[in-house]
Amino acid sequence: MAWNILINKQYLMPNKITFVDVLLPLALPGYFTYSVSENLISNIKIGKRVVVQFGKKKLYTAIICNIHNNVPQFEYKNILQIIDNDPIVNHLQLSFWQWLCMYYICTIGEVYKAALPSGLKLESESVILPGNNILTETDLSDDEILIVELLKQHGSILIEDVVKATGKQNVYSLIGSLVSKKIIIVEESLTERYIPKYEQYVTISDEIETEEHFNTIYNNLSKAPKQADLLLKLAELIKFFTPQQSSIKKSELLKNLPNSANILRELQKKKIVKVFEKEVSRFNNFSSEKIEIAVLSSLQKSVYSKIKELLTEKDTVYLHGVTSSGKTEIYIHLINDYISKGKQVLYLLPEIALTNQIINRLRLVFGNLIGVYHSKFSDAERVETYLNVLQDDNAKNPFKIILGVRSSIFLPFKNLGLIIIDEEHENTYKQFDPAPRYNARDSALMLAKMHGAKVILGSATPSIESYYNTSSNKFGKVELFTRFQDIKMPVIEVVDTKEAYKRKQMKLHFSPVLFENIKQTIENGKQVILFQNRRGFSPWLECADCSWIPGCRHCDVKLTYHKFENRLICHYCGFSINVPSTCPACSGKNVIMKGFGTERVEDDLSIIFPDYKIGRMDLDSARTRKKIDQIIEDFEIGKTQILVGTQMLSKGLDFNNVGLVGVLNADNMLNFPDFRANERSFQLMAQVSGRAGRKGEQGKVIIQTSQPQHPVIKFVINNDYLSLYNWQIQERAKYNYPPFSRLIEFVLKHKQEEIVQHAAVEFTTLLRKYFGSQLIGPDKPIISKIQNYYLRHALIKASKSITLQRVRETINICIVQLKSNPSYKSLIIVSNVDPM
C-alpha cells in the first residue's frame, strides 16, 4: 500500500459510495472496510480517528488508512463518527507501523495498540438503559429492584454502578435476567479517556480599555480598600497597559494575596476582573536560568568533528567511548546543531531510571525545548506529549528534543533530524510482551531512514552485532578511550570466593578484601555501590533433611523469599505463600535459605555496618517514578552511603562521589545458559565498574567470583573490549549466531502439556519442510510452565540472504495450517524476531 499518497476527496468518483479502510487496535491481520455517509465525506482524511462498530455491539477507535470507491464483496457498515479535526497519525507513522508488523511478524493492529497512548484510544463500555417493561414488571428480586431504581434516578448506568450498588463482583447473570425480561437494554458507548487539564486564570475586564477608565474604577473602590488593593496588585502582576500584558493563574494571585478569594469574587461580580479557564500543560515549566553549552576538551572536539564528518558519508555513526569519557557533552553539541536547523531530535535511553539525571542536565542547556516520554508518566501526560509533538504551530509545540525510552519511537515526528541511542547494547530496548516484540534500537534505524535522519549509537560496551556493523563499514566509528579530565579508569581487583569459602574467610557474602575496602571507602568520605543481579532476600528455601524446595503452583520455578513481605513469591506470575515453619514433605523443621538477593545484602549490611546509611535499587524498591528519583537523589546528595542494586545500577547513572564498586557474585552471569552470556557478563561488569571514580580520585572495583581465570574476567580487568569481540565473533560465526543469521524464536503455549507437545512436533515438521537444518527444536525449555501454560520452544537461524517478507509468509502459512486442526484452537503461538 502506498502510504505516502494521501487520497483527498477530490480524487473520489462522484455519485459513488465512499469507503475507508481502517485499522483496529486488535490482534487481527489486515484492514477493515467501512462506508462513509455523505455528511461525513468532506471530513475524512488518512490518519484521523473514527468510531466504528466491530462485531455485534463493540465500538472501537479506528484509524483511517485508505480512502476509495471499491465496493467490498461483503456486507459493510458505516463509520459512526469522526473524532478528530486533523489527523492524529501521519503517513510516516503508518509506513513505520507497516514495517514493524512485517519485520516482527505480528499484526498491524497490535502495532497500533502499542503505538498510541491509551488516552487516545477511546474505550467501549457497556451502558445499561431502561427497557420497554421497566414500568410494568413487578416480580423482581431485591437486587433487580435496586437496578430499576437506579435507572429511574439516573436514566442510564454502567456495569460498575451495578457492582457498587449490589456489592457483588459477578453481576452478569443478574443483568442477563433483566435483559431477558426486557426491563433493561445494554448498549455500547465510547468513553473519552484523555481530558485536557484546565486552570483558572484572572485578568482585568476587556471593558476597561483606557488608563483613565481604570483610574476611575480604582477611585470608586475607596470604600472597599481591600478590593482596590487586589485590583492594583493584579494590574501590577499582569503588567496592565504594557505590551507584555497577560493574565495570571488564580492560584498564584491568591498566593500573593492570602485570604482574598471572596474579595476576588466581588470584583468578578462587578465585572471589573474576568476569571476564565485556560488549557495548561501537566508538565512544570523549567524556570531556572539556562547555562551556556560547555566548551569541549580538545579530545572531545576532535571526536565531535569526526562524527560530523562521518555523518556526511554515513547515516549511522557509532561513538565507542569508555565510561565517564564525556559522551553526553558531545551529544549536547550535536543536538544543538540539529535544533538550530529547525529539526527534531529523539534521545533514546534504555532505562527510566536514567531519564531524570539526563533531563536535569539537558534542561540546563535547552530549557523547555525538552519533552519526556516513558511509561512511568500518567496516561494523560503521555497524551499531552504526543499531541505536543504532533502540532505544527511552534507556539504550541515547544518540544524540539524528546528524551525517552523505547516507546518514544512511536511519537508523531514530522521533522526528525537526529536520533541518539545511548547505551545501545542494553537488552531493555527490546520489548518482550505483548506484541509487537520490537527492538527500539533496530527500529530506530528504520525510523531514521524513513525521515532521512541521522543516527548516533553510543556505548562503552557495544553489542557484538553493532560493532560488527562498524567493522564491516556499514556504520561509521569514532573512539574515545580517555576519561574526561584524564581521570584514570578504576583499579579492578578479583577475589577468588571459592578459595575464601574454603578457608572460611567469607563474612556472610563479603570477602575480607571487600569488607575492608567498604569500611575504608566510607571512612574516606566516599560512597559504595554493591551489585548483585538478583532481587529478593533468598532465591529459594530448601529443607536440609529431605531437599524439598517450595515451588510455584502455576509456574515451573522456585519461589523467592522476600523478607519485607515475609512471603515466598513467584517472579513470573506473582503467586505467593506464607513461609512454612516446617517442611510439608517430611515435617522437618530445618528449612534453610539458599543463595542471596539484593534484599538480603541490604539486610546483612545493616547488621555489619549499623551506623552506615544503606539504600537499595531494584524492581521491588523502585516501582514508581517518584521512588526511582528519590533513591537516586538520596545517593547523589550523600544521604545514602552504600547503594545495593541489580542491573538498574549499571545503565549509565552518573554519581560524583563513588569510590568503590563491588560485584558480589559474577558467577550468576557467567554461568547463564545463553549464547550472549559472555557478552552480557562483560557489559554488566564493565558498566557497573564505570560508576567508580568518575570525578576526582581514581576509583576501585572488587569482583567476587569462583572463576578468576575466566576469559571474561580478564577482559574486564584490562578493559579489553576488542579481545572479547574477536573471541565472540569467531564463536558466532562457527555456530551461525547473529550477526551471521537472523534468529526467530517460537514459543507454543497450552494449558495441557500433551497438546502443546503434539502441536510443537507438528509445527516444527511443517517448518522443517521450508527451513531444513536452519530449524532447531522443538524442545522443552528450562522453565517449561508459566502462569498455568505449558511451553515448548523452537528456533530458526534464518539465513540473511532470505528476505524477511518471504520468511514471514512461510511462517504464517505453517501457523494457519497447524491452527486448522480443531485440537489446537486454544493453542497460542508467539513469534519473536531477534530474541534477546
FENQUIDA-V757590 format. One record per residue. N is the residue number from 1. RES is the residue in three letters. PHI is phi in whole degrees, 0 to 359 (none if undefined). Layout:
n->N res->RES phi->PHI
n->N res->RES phi->PHI
This chain:
n->1 res->MET phi->none
n->2 res->ALA phi->275
n->3 res->TRP phi->292
n->4 res->ASN phi->281
n->5 res->ILE phi->254
n->6 res->LEU phi->273
n->7 res->ILE phi->265
n->8 res->ASN phi->279
n->9 res->LYS phi->296
n->10 res->GLN phi->290
n->11 res->TYR phi->276
n->12 res->LEU phi->280
n->13 res->MET phi->292
n->14 res->PRO phi->293
n->15 res->ASN phi->62
n->16 res->LYS phi->243
n->17 res->ILE phi->289
n->18 res->THR phi->265
n->19 res->PHE phi->238
n->20 res->VAL phi->233
n->21 res->ASP phi->264
n->22 res->VAL phi->241
n->23 res->LEU phi->251
n->24 res->LEU phi->252
n->25 res->PRO phi->281
n->26 res->LEU phi->230
n->27 res->ALA phi->280
n->28 res->LEU phi->236
n->29 res->PRO phi->287
n->30 res->GLY phi->80
n->31 res->TYR phi->240
n->32 res->PHE phi->233
n->33 res->THR phi->262
n->34 res->TYR phi->229
n->35 res->SER phi->272
n->36 res->VAL phi->240
n->37 res->SER phi->290
n->38 res->GLU phi->303
n->39 res->ASN phi->288
n->40 res->LEU phi->254
n->41 res->ILE phi->303
n->42 res->SER phi->295
n->43 res->ASN phi->257
n->44 res->ILE phi->283
n->45 res->LYS phi->201
n->46 res->ILE phi->301
n->47 res->GLY phi->98
n->48 res->LYS phi->278
n->49 res->ARG phi->271
n->50 res->VAL phi->227
n->51 res->VAL phi->264
n->52 res->VAL phi->228
n->53 res->GLN phi->265
n->54 res->PHE phi->235
n->55 res->GLY phi->83
n->56 res->LYS phi->286
n->57 res->LYS phi->225
n->58 res->LYS phi->294
n->59 res->LEU phi->252
n->60 res->TYR phi->224
n->61 res->THR phi->272
n->62 res->ALA phi->250
n->63 res->ILE phi->249
n->64 res->ILE phi->288
n->65 res->CYS phi->245
n->66 res->ASN phi->201
n->67 res->ILE phi->232
n->68 res->HIS phi->201
n->69 res->ASN phi->243
n->70 res->ASN phi->281
n->71 res->VAL phi->287
n->72 res->PRO phi->290
n->73 res->GLN phi->269
n->74 res->PHE phi->205
n->75 res->GLU phi->293
n->76 res->TYR phi->238
n->77 res->LYS phi->241
n->78 res->ASN phi->279
n->79 res->ILE phi->292
n->80 res->LEU phi->268
n->81 res->GLN phi->197
n->82 res->ILE phi->259
n->83 res->ILE phi->276
n->84 res->ASP phi->257
n->85 res->ASN phi->281
n->86 res->ASP phi->230
n->87 res->PRO phi->303
n->88 res->ILE phi->257
n->89 res->VAL phi->229
n->90 res->ASN phi->264
n->91 res->HIS phi->293
n->92 res->LEU phi->292
n->93 res->GLN phi->298
n->94 res->LEU phi->297
n->95 res->SER phi->296
n->96 res->PHE phi->296
n->97 res->TRP phi->299
n->98 res->GLN phi->298
n->99 res->TRP phi->295
n->100 res->LEU phi->300
n->101 res->CYS phi->291
n->102 res->MET phi->287
n->103 res->TYR phi->290
n->104 res->TYR phi->265
n->105 res->ILE phi->50
n->106 res->CYS phi->219
n->107 res->THR phi->268
n->108 res->ILE phi->291
n->109 res->GLY phi->296
n->110 res->GLU phi->293
n->111 res->VAL phi->294
n->112 res->TYR phi->302
n->113 res->LYS phi->299
n->114 res->ALA phi->281
n->115 res->ALA phi->284
n->116 res->LEU phi->268
n->117 res->PRO phi->301
n->118 res->SER phi->304
n->119 res->GLY phi->295
n->120 res->LEU phi->264
n->121 res->LYS phi->252
n->122 res->LEU phi->301
n->123 res->GLU phi->260
n->124 res->SER phi->277
n->125 res->GLU phi->224
n->126 res->SER phi->280
n->127 res->VAL phi->248
n->128 res->ILE phi->262
n->129 res->LEU phi->236
n->130 res->PRO phi->296
n->131 res->GLY phi->262
n->132 res->ASN phi->295
n->133 res->ASN phi->261
n->134 res->ILE phi->296
n->135 res->LEU phi->264
n->136 res->THR phi->255
n->137 res->GLU phi->288
n->138 res->THR phi->242
n->139 res->ASP phi->276
n->140 res->LEU phi->235
n->141 res->SER phi->283
n->142 res->ASP phi->299
n->143 res->ASP phi->294
n->144 res->GLU phi->294
n->145 res->ILE phi->298
n->146 res->LEU phi->299
n->147 res->ILE phi->292
n->148 res->VAL phi->300
n->149 res->GLU phi->297
n->150 res->LEU phi->298
n->151 res->LEU phi->294
n->152 res->LYS phi->295
n->153 res->GLN phi->283
n->154 res->HIS phi->250
n->155 res->GLY phi->86
n->156 res->SER phi->209
n->157 res->ILE phi->220
n->158 res->LEU phi->257
n->159 res->ILE phi->300
n->160 res->GLU phi->297
n->161 res->ASP phi->293
n->162 res->VAL phi->293
n->163 res->VAL phi->300
n->164 res->LYS phi->297
n->165 res->ALA phi->292
n->166 res->THR phi->269
n->167 res->GLY phi->76
n->168 res->LYS phi->250
n->169 res->GLN phi->283
n->170 res->ASN phi->262
n->171 res->VAL phi->249
n->172 res->TYR phi->291
n->173 res->SER phi->291
n->174 res->LEU phi->296
n->175 res->ILE phi->294
n->176 res->GLY phi->299
n->177 res->SER phi->297
n->178 res->LEU phi->291
n->179 res->VAL phi->294
n->180 res->SER phi->295
n->181 res->LYS phi->274
n->182 res->LYS phi->60
n->183 res->ILE phi->278
n->184 res->ILE phi->228
n->185 res->ILE phi->233
n->186 res->VAL phi->242
n->187 res->GLU phi->234
n->188 res->GLU phi->265
n->189 res->SER phi->223
n->190 res->LEU phi->269
n->191 res->THR phi->249
n->192 res->GLU phi->285
n->193 res->ARG phi->267
n->194 res->TYR phi->262
n->195 res->ILE phi->239
n->196 res->PRO phi->302
n->197 res->LYS phi->271
n->198 res->TYR phi->241
n->199 res->GLU phi->222
n->200 res->GLN phi->279
n->201 res->TYR phi->241
n->202 res->VAL phi->232
n->203 res->THR phi->214
n->204 res->ILE phi->275
n->205 res->SER phi->307
n->206 res->ASP phi->296
n->207 res->GLU phi->289
n->208 res->ILE phi->270
n->209 res->GLU phi->258
n->210 res->THR phi->230
n->211 res->GLU phi->294
n->212 res->GLU phi->299
n->213 res->HIS phi->298
n->214 res->PHE phi->298
n->215 res->ASN phi->296
n->216 res->THR phi->297
n->217 res->ILE phi->297
n->218 res->TYR phi->299
n->219 res->ASN phi->294
n->220 res->ASN phi->291
n->221 res->LEU phi->268
n->222 res->SER phi->299
n->223 res->LYS phi->275
n->224 res->ALA phi->233
n->225 res->PRO phi->301
n->226 res->LYS phi->292
n->227 res->GLN phi->292
n->228 res->ALA phi->296
n->229 res->ASP phi->296
n->230 res->LEU phi->295
n->231 res->LEU phi->298
n->232 res->LEU phi->295
n->233 res->LYS phi->295
n->234 res->LEU phi->298
n->235 res->ALA phi->300
n->236 res->GLU phi->292
n->237 res->LEU phi->291
n->238 res->ILE phi->265
n->239 res->LYS phi->56
n->240 res->PHE phi->299
n->241 res->PHE phi->60
n->242 res->THR phi->233
n->243 res->PRO phi->300
n->244 res->GLN phi->270
n->245 res->GLN phi->306
n->246 res->SER phi->213
n->247 res->SER phi->229
n->248 res->ILE phi->222
n->249 res->LYS phi->300
n->250 res->LYS phi->302
n->251 res->SER phi->297
n->252 res->GLU phi->289
n->253 res->LEU phi->298
n->254 res->LEU phi->290
n->255 res->LYS phi->290
n->256 res->ASN phi->288
n->257 res->LEU phi->232
n->258 res->PRO phi->304
n->259 res->ASN phi->61
n->260 res->SER phi->246
n->261 res->ALA phi->299
n->262 res->ASN phi->293
n->263 res->ILE phi->296
n->264 res->LEU phi->297
n->265 res->ARG phi->298
n->266 res->GLU phi->294
n->267 res->LEU phi->295
n->268 res->GLN phi->291
n->269 res->LYS phi->298
n->270 res->LYS phi->279
n->271 res->LYS phi->61
n->272 res->ILE phi->272
n->273 res->VAL phi->240
n->274 res->LYS phi->238
n->275 res->VAL phi->249
n->276 res->PHE phi->217
n->277 res->GLU phi->264
n->278 res->LYS phi->222
n->279 res->GLU phi->292
n->280 res->VAL phi->232
n->281 res->SER phi->281
n->282 res->ARG phi->278
n->283 res->PHE phi->262
n->284 res->ASN phi->286
n->285 res->ASN phi->290
n->286 res->PHE phi->277
n->287 res->SER phi->257
n->288 res->SER phi->292
n->289 res->GLU phi->290
n->290 res->LYS phi->286
n->291 res->ILE phi->250
n->292 res->GLU phi->289
n->293 res->ILE phi->298
n->294 res->ALA phi->298
n->295 res->VAL phi->285
n->296 res->LEU phi->284
n->297 res->SER phi->291
n->298 res->SER phi->300
n->299 res->LEU phi->291
n->300 res->GLN phi->297
n->301 res->LYS phi->300
n->302 res->SER phi->298
n->303 res->VAL phi->295
n->304 res->TYR phi->301
n->305 res->SER phi->295
n->306 res->LYS phi->295
n->307 res->ILE phi->298
n->308 res->LYS phi->299
n->309 res->GLU phi->295
n->310 res->LEU phi->295
n->311 res->LEU phi->292
n->312 res->THR phi->282
n->313 res->GLU phi->252
n->314 res->LYS phi->243
n->315 res->ASP phi->277
n->316 res->THR phi->229
n->317 res->VAL phi->234
n->318 res->TYR phi->259
n->319 res->LEU phi->260
n->320 res->HIS phi->264
n->321 res->GLY phi->230
n->322 res->VAL phi->296
n->323 res->THR phi->300
n->324 res->SER phi->65
n->325 res->SER phi->269
n->326 res->GLY phi->93
n->327 res->LYS phi->298
n->328 res->THR phi->298
n->329 res->GLU phi->297
n->330 res->ILE phi->294
n->331 res->TYR phi->302
n->332 res->ILE phi->300
n->333 res->HIS phi->295
n->334 res->LEU phi->293
n->335 res->ILE phi->301
n->336 res->ASN phi->299
n->337 res->ASP phi->301
n->338 res->TYR phi->283
n->339 res->ILE phi->288
n->340 res->SER phi->294
n->341 res->LYS phi->271
n->342 res->GLY phi->83
n->343 res->LYS phi->268
n->344 res->GLN phi->266
n->345 res->VAL phi->233
n->346 res->LEU phi->250
n->347 res->TYR phi->248
n->348 res->LEU phi->267
n->349 res->LEU phi->236
n->350 res->PRO phi->278
n->351 res->GLU phi->219
n->352 res->ILE phi->302
n->353 res->ALA phi->302
n->354 res->LEU phi->282
n->355 res->THR phi->298
n->356 res->ASN phi->294
n->357 res->GLN phi->298
n->358 res->ILE phi->291
n->359 res->ILE phi->293
n->360 res->ASN phi->299
n->361 res->ARG phi->289
n->362 res->LEU phi->288
n->363 res->ARG phi->292
n->364 res->LEU phi->297
n->365 res->VAL phi->261
n->366 res->PHE phi->253
n->367 res->GLY phi->58
n->368 res->ASN phi->277
n->369 res->LEU phi->284
n->370 res->ILE phi->259
n->371 res->GLY phi->246
n->372 res->VAL phi->241
n->373 res->TYR phi->217
n->374 res->HIS phi->199
n->375 res->SER phi->289
n->376 res->LYS phi->280
n->377 res->PHE phi->283
n->378 res->SER phi->294
n->379 res->ASP phi->298
n->380 res->ALA phi->296
n->381 res->GLU phi->294
n->382 res->ARG phi->292
n->383 res->VAL phi->297
n->384 res->GLU phi->298
n->385 res->THR phi->295
n->386 res->TYR phi->303
n->387 res->LEU phi->293
n->388 res->ASN phi->297
n->389 res->VAL phi->293
n->390 res->LEU phi->290
n->391 res->GLN phi->296
n->392 res->ASP phi->272
n->393 res->ASP phi->287
n->394 res->ASN phi->299
n->395 res->ALA phi->295
n->396 res->LYS phi->268
n->397 res->ASN phi->233
n->398 res->PRO phi->286
n->399 res->PHE phi->284
n->400 res->LYS phi->259
n->401 res->ILE phi->235
n->402 res->ILE phi->249
n->403 res->LEU phi->251
n->404 res->GLY phi->194
n->405 res->VAL phi->266
n->406 res->ARG phi->304
n->407 res->SER phi->293
n->408 res->SER phi->295
n->409 res->ILE phi->293
n->410 res->PHE phi->269
n->411 res->LEU phi->291
n->412 res->PRO phi->276
n->413 res->PHE phi->296
n->414 res->LYS phi->241
n->415 res->ASN phi->220
n->416 res->LEU phi->289
n->417 res->GLY phi->249
n->418 res->LEU phi->212
n->419 res->ILE phi->239
n->420 res->ILE phi->253
n->421 res->ILE phi->246
n->422 res->ASP phi->276
n->423 res->GLU phi->49
n->424 res->GLU phi->297
n->425 res->HIS phi->285
n->426 res->GLU phi->292
n->427 res->ASN phi->284
n->428 res->THR phi->287
n->429 res->TYR phi->288
n->430 res->LYS phi->267
n->431 res->GLN phi->278
n->432 res->PHE phi->263
n->433 res->ASP phi->214
n->434 res->PRO phi->276
n->435 res->ALA phi->295
n->436 res->PRO phi->283
n->437 res->ARG phi->270
n->438 res->TYR phi->268
n->439 res->ASN phi->256
n->440 res->ALA phi->296
n->441 res->ARG phi->297
n->442 res->ASP phi->291
n->443 res->SER phi->293
n->444 res->ALA phi->296
n->445 res->LEU phi->296
n->446 res->MET phi->290
n->447 res->LEU phi->302
n->448 res->ALA phi->297
n->449 res->LYS phi->299
n->450 res->MET phi->295
n->451 res->HIS phi->270
n->452 res->GLY phi->70
n->453 res->ALA phi->263
n->454 res->LYS phi->256
n->455 res->VAL phi->231
n->456 res->ILE phi->246
n->457 res->LEU phi->260
n->458 res->GLY phi->218
n->459 res->SER phi->185
n->460 res->ALA phi->275
n->461 res->THR phi->226
n->462 res->PRO phi->301
n->463 res->SER phi->293
n->464 res->ILE phi->301
n->465 res->GLU phi->297
n->466 res->SER phi->292
n->467 res->TYR phi->292
n->468 res->TYR phi->299
n->469 res->ASN phi->293
n->470 res->THR phi->285
n->471 res->SER phi->293
n->472 res->SER phi->270
n->473 res->ASN phi->69
n->474 res->LYS phi->286
n->475 res->PHE phi->252
n->476 res->GLY phi->286
n->477 res->LYS phi->222
n->478 res->VAL phi->230
n->479 res->GLU phi->245
n->480 res->LEU phi->220
n->481 res->PHE phi->255
n->482 res->THR phi->239
n->483 res->ARG phi->293
n->484 res->PHE phi->301
n->485 res->GLN phi->61
n->486 res->ASP phi->58
n->487 res->ILE phi->294
n->488 res->LYS phi->287
n->489 res->MET phi->296
n->490 res->PRO phi->296
n->491 res->VAL phi->285
n->492 res->ILE phi->246
n->493 res->GLU phi->240
n->494 res->VAL phi->254
n->495 res->VAL phi->248
n->496 res->ASP phi->277
n->497 res->THR phi->288
n->498 res->LYS phi->299
n->499 res->GLU phi->290
n->500 res->ALA phi->294
n->501 res->TYR phi->293
n->502 res->LYS phi->300
n->503 res->ARG phi->271
n->504 res->LYS phi->57
n->505 res->GLN phi->263
n->506 res->MET phi->289
n->507 res->LYS phi->256
n->508 res->LEU phi->58
n->509 res->HIS phi->249
n->510 res->PHE phi->243
n->511 res->SER phi->287
n->512 res->PRO phi->304
n->513 res->VAL phi->297
n->514 res->LEU phi->294
n->515 res->PHE phi->303
n->516 res->GLU phi->293
n->517 res->ASN phi->290
n->518 res->ILE phi->299
n->519 res->LYS phi->300
n->520 res->GLN phi->295
n->521 res->THR phi->298
n->522 res->ILE phi->294
n->523 res->GLU phi->297
n->524 res->ASN phi->276
n->525 res->GLY phi->80
n->526 res->LYS phi->259
n->527 res->GLN phi->248
n->528 res->VAL phi->234
n->529 res->ILE phi->245
n->530 res->LEU phi->242
n->531 res->PHE phi->251
n->532 res->GLN phi->221
n->533 res->ASN phi->276
n->534 res->ARG phi->203
n->535 res->ARG phi->271
n->536 res->GLY phi->90
n->537 res->PHE phi->269
n->538 res->SER phi->221
n->539 res->PRO phi->301
n->540 res->TRP phi->197
n->541 res->LEU phi->252
n->542 res->GLU phi->212
n->543 res->CYS phi->281
n->544 res->ALA phi->290
n->545 res->ASP phi->272
n->546 res->CYS phi->238
n->547 res->SER phi->68
n->548 res->TRP phi->295
n->549 res->ILE phi->233
n->550 res->PRO phi->293
n->551 res->GLY phi->239
n->552 res->CYS phi->284
n->553 res->ARG phi->289
n->554 res->HIS phi->251
n->555 res->CYS phi->227
n->556 res->ASP phi->269
n->557 res->VAL phi->220
n->558 res->LYS phi->283
n->559 res->LEU phi->273
n->560 res->THR phi->264
n->561 res->TYR phi->277
n->562 res->HIS phi->245
n->563 res->LYS phi->291
n->564 res->PHE phi->300
n->565 res->GLU phi->274
n->566 res->ASN phi->53
n->567 res->ARG phi->219
n->568 res->LEU phi->266
n->569 res->ILE phi->234
n->570 res->CYS phi->273
n->571 res->HIS phi->279
n->572 res->TYR phi->258
n->573 res->CYS phi->232
n->574 res->GLY phi->88
n->575 res->PHE phi->304
n->576 res->SER phi->215
n->577 res->ILE phi->221
n->578 res->ASN phi->291
n->579 res->VAL phi->287
n->580 res->PRO phi->289
n->581 res->SER phi->277
n->582 res->THR phi->228
n->583 res->CYS phi->286
n->584 res->PRO phi->290
n->585 res->ALA phi->273
n->586 res->CYS phi->234
n->587 res->SER phi->65
n->588 res->GLY phi->288
n->589 res->LYS phi->254
n->590 res->ASN phi->260
n->591 res->VAL phi->268
n->592 res->ILE phi->244
n->593 res->MET phi->274
n->594 res->LYS phi->238
n->595 res->GLY phi->71
n->596 res->PHE phi->207
n->597 res->GLY phi->242
n->598 res->THR phi->299
n->599 res->GLU phi->295
n->600 res->ARG phi->289
n->601 res->VAL phi->300
n->602 res->GLU phi->300
n->603 res->ASP phi->294
n->604 res->ASP phi->295
n->605 res->LEU phi->297
n->606 res->SER phi->294
n->607 res->ILE phi->278
n->608 res->ILE phi->289
n->609 res->PHE phi->239
n->610 res->PRO phi->296
n->611 res->ASP phi->267
n->612 res->TYR phi->269
n->613 res->LYS phi->268
n->614 res->ILE phi->243
n->615 res->GLY phi->236
n->616 res->ARG phi->221
n->617 res->MET phi->229
n->618 res->ASP phi->209
n->619 res->LEU phi->298
n->620 res->ASP phi->285
n->621 res->SER phi->268
n->622 res->ALA phi->232
n->623 res->ARG phi->277
n->624 res->THR phi->240
n->625 res->ARG phi->301
n->626 res->LYS phi->296
n->627 res->LYS phi->293
n->628 res->ILE phi->301
n->629 res->ASP phi->298
n->630 res->GLN phi->293
n->631 res->ILE phi->299
n->632 res->ILE phi->294
n->633 res->GLU phi->297
n->634 res->ASP phi->299
n->635 res->PHE phi->285
n->636 res->GLU phi->297
n->637 res->ILE phi->270
n->638 res->GLY phi->86
n->639 res->LYS phi->292
n->640 res->THR phi->256
n->641 res->GLN phi->263
n->642 res->ILE phi->235
n->643 res->LEU phi->245
n->644 res->VAL phi->260
n->645 res->GLY phi->194
n->646 res->THR phi->267
n->647 res->GLN phi->296
n->648 res->MET phi->304
n->649 res->LEU phi->284
n->650 res->SER phi->269
n->651 res->LYS phi->263
n->652 res->GLY phi->78
n->653 res->LEU phi->292
n->654 res->ASP phi->243
n->655 res->PHE phi->242
n->656 res->ASN phi->280
n->657 res->ASN phi->243
n->658 res->VAL phi->277
n->659 res->GLY phi->262
n->660 res->LEU phi->218
n->661 res->VAL phi->238
n->662 res->GLY phi->243
n->663 res->VAL phi->262
n->664 res->LEU phi->285
n->665 res->ASN phi->206
n->666 res->ALA phi->289
n->667 res->ASP phi->296
n->668 res->ASN phi->308
n->669 res->MET phi->279
n->670 res->LEU phi->296
n->671 res->ASN phi->264
n->672 res->PHE phi->288
n->673 res->PRO phi->281
n->674 res->ASP phi->206
n->675 res->PHE phi->293
n->676 res->ARG phi->264
n->677 res->ALA phi->302
n->678 res->ASN phi->293
n->679 res->GLU phi->299
n->680 res->ARG phi->293
n->681 res->SER phi->299
n->682 res->PHE phi->299
n->683 res->GLN phi->299
n->684 res->LEU phi->297
n->685 res->MET phi->291
n->686 res->ALA phi->293
n->687 res->GLN phi->291
n->688 res->VAL phi->291
n->689 res->SER phi->296
n->690 res->GLY phi->292
n->691 res->ARG phi->282
n->692 res->ALA phi->270
n->693 res->GLY phi->61
n->694 res->ARG phi->280
n->695 res->LYS phi->227
n->696 res->GLY phi->79
n->697 res->GLU phi->288
n->698 res->GLN phi->294
n->699 res->GLY phi->270
n->700 res->LYS phi->225
n->701 res->VAL phi->232
n->702 res->ILE phi->240
n->703 res->ILE phi->251
n->704 res->GLN phi->264
n->705 res->THR phi->204
n->706 res->SER phi->267
n->707 res->GLN phi->234
n->708 res->PRO phi->298
n->709 res->GLN phi->268
n->710 res->HIS phi->299
n->711 res->PRO phi->307
n->712 res->VAL phi->298
n->713 res->ILE phi->300
n->714 res->LYS phi->295
n->715 res->PHE phi->295
n->716 res->VAL phi->294
n->717 res->ILE phi->303
n->718 res->ASN phi->269
n->719 res->ASN phi->49
n->720 res->ASP phi->252
n->721 res->TYR phi->293
n->722 res->LEU phi->298
n->723 res->SER phi->293
n->724 res->LEU phi->300
n->725 res->TYR phi->300
n->726 res->ASN phi->299
n->727 res->TRP phi->296
n->728 res->GLN phi->289
n->729 res->ILE phi->292
n->730 res->GLN phi->292
n->731 res->GLU phi->298
n->732 res->ARG phi->296
n->733 res->ALA phi->295
n->734 res->LYS phi->297
n->735 res->TYR phi->255
n->736 res->ASN phi->58
n->737 res->TYR phi->255
n->738 res->PRO phi->307
n->739 res->PRO phi->269
n->740 res->PHE phi->269
n->741 res->SER phi->211
n->742 res->ARG phi->247
n->743 res->LEU phi->273
n->744 res->ILE phi->230
n->745 res->GLU phi->260
n->746 res->PHE phi->240
n->747 res->VAL phi->240
n->748 res->LEU phi->260
n->749 res->LYS phi->231
n->750 res->HIS phi->201
n->751 res->LYS phi->281
n->752 res->GLN phi->245
n->753 res->GLU phi->295
n->754 res->GLU phi->297
n->755 res->ILE phi->294
n->756 res->VAL phi->294
n->757 res->GLN phi->293
n->758 res->HIS phi->297
n->759 res->ALA phi->297
n->760 res->ALA phi->297
n->761 res->VAL phi->296
n->762 res->GLU phi->295
n->763 res->PHE phi->297
n->764 res->THR phi->291
n->765 res->THR phi->296
n->766 res->LEU phi->296
n->767 res->LEU phi->294
n->768 res->ARG phi->296
n->769 res->LYS phi->299
n->770 res->TYR phi->262
n->771 res->PHE phi->254
n->772 res->GLY phi->52
n->773 res->SER phi->288
n->774 res->GLN phi->288
n->775 res->LEU phi->265
n->776 res->ILE phi->241
n->777 res->GLY phi->116
n->778 res->PRO phi->279
n->779 res->ASP phi->219
n->780 res->LYS phi->270
n->781 res->PRO phi->291
n->782 res->ILE phi->304
n->783 res->ILE phi->259
n->784 res->SER phi->262
n->785 res->LYS phi->212
n->786 res->ILE phi->223
n->787 res->GLN phi->52
n->788 res->ASN phi->71
n->789 res->TYR phi->257
n->790 res->TYR phi->278
n->791 res->LEU phi->240
n->792 res->ARG phi->222
n->793 res->HIS phi->246
n->794 res->ALA phi->214
n->795 res->LEU phi->219
n->796 res->ILE phi->252
n->797 res->LYS phi->261
n->798 res->ALA phi->283
n->799 res->SER phi->294
n->800 res->LYS phi->287
n->801 res->SER phi->283
n->802 res->ILE phi->271
n->803 res->THR phi->292
n->804 res->LEU phi->293
n->805 res->GLN phi->300
n->806 res->ARG phi->292
n->807 res->VAL phi->299
n->808 res->ARG phi->300
n->809 res->GLU phi->299
n->810 res->THR phi->296
n->811 res->ILE phi->298
n->812 res->ASN phi->297
n->813 res->ILE phi->300
n->814 res->CYS phi->293
n->815 res->ILE phi->294
n->816 res->VAL phi->299
n->817 res->GLN phi->297
n->818 res->LEU phi->295
n->819 res->LYS phi->287
n->820 res->SER phi->290
n->821 res->ASN phi->284
n->822 res->PRO phi->303
n->823 res->SER phi->295
n->824 res->TYR phi->254
n->825 res->LYS phi->302
n->826 res->SER phi->265
n->827 res->LEU phi->288
n->828 res->ILE phi->251
n->829 res->ILE phi->241
n->830 res->VAL phi->254
n->831 res->SER phi->259
n->832 res->ASN phi->228
n->833 res->VAL phi->276
n->834 res->ASP phi->54
n->835 res->PRO phi->296
n->836 res->MET phi->250
